[in-house]
Amino acid sequence: MAEQIEPVSGTNIVLGMLGRKLAGGQELTMAETLMAFTEMAKTRMDYYGPSPANMRVKPSPLPEDVRGMLANYAGI
């Protein structure tokens, strides 16, 4: 069975560089630390499903009695 190759992700490249820097005994700069924190927060949010900002609200249909009342007032 052929092994599937994943596309290159900029995030994976940056996190790999940060991990190698940290493993080499170097300190991360504030910007690098914030990049790592941001990606970790994004990864954790992906585990719990979409955030409210990404959710799509489906309009619920009006109940039949409400539609009937509105039709009555509309004169239909």
Buried (B, 14 or more C-beta within 10 A) or exposed (E): EEEEEEEEEEEEEBBEEBEEBBEEEEEBEEEBEEBBEEBEEEEEEEEEEEEEEEEEEEEEEEEEEEEEEEEEEEEE
